Structure formats: C-alpha cells, structure tokens
C-alpha cells in the first residue's frame, strides 16, 4: 500500500507561517481599511497609497468572490495531485477568504485540503 500524502514537520511549520500571515494580512486590511470609516472614505476619494490599492483591490476581489474561487481551484488541483507547494498556495486565498467574508467557497476549499491529506503521495520520479 502506498503511503499517504503527509508533509514533514519542517513543511508543516512553513505552512503554519503562510497560513498565519495570510489570515493576519486579511485581518489587517479588514480592520484598518474596511471597518475604519476614515481610511475607507479617503481611499474611495482617491488617496493613492499602497494600502488604498490593497484595500480597493481586495474589495473588487471580494465582490467577484475571487478569494473563494481561487482557493477552491487550487484545492481541487491539490486533491488530484497532492503537493506541499499547492497546499501553501491554497492556504493564502483560504485565509483571505475566511476573513474577508468569502467564507462559503473558502471553507469548502479548506475541507478539500483536509481531504487531500488522505490521498496517496505521488510516486517518486
């Protein structure tokens, strides 16, 4: 029987860092931009800073559910062919999507990522 796809301890530590950074950046954009009326109004009035560009782009991506769709797409690819890189790439939009209210598709992607841990590891080339 082939062994299951299981990241090593070092890889899990890096995955934790990626996950915490994506959730932290999502919380930062939400609290400092979306829920702060002064910054929100200034950015919508045309203030040109890096934070306003991140804020406005996250609003557009939220509106079209880009975070959830991207997370779902990468999680499905990871389910077919498990990889630590794909796992890390899926964690970023999942973290943003859960914090920035694309929770339906992001939660589905997180469940698919958990299912990918039950898949057999790819054969060594």
PERAHU-V317543 format. One record per run of one state. SS is the DSSP state (H for helix, E for strand, - for the rest). FROM is the first residue (numbers start at 0). TO is the last residue. If there is no record, write none. Layout:
ss/from/to
SS/FROM/TO
SS/FROM/TO
//
This chain:
ss/from/to
-/0/2
E/3/3
-/4/7
H/8/33
-/34/35
H/36/44
-/45/48
H/49/62
-/63/64
H/65/79
-/80/82
H/83/98
-/99/101
H/102/115
-/116/118
E/119/119
-/120/124
//
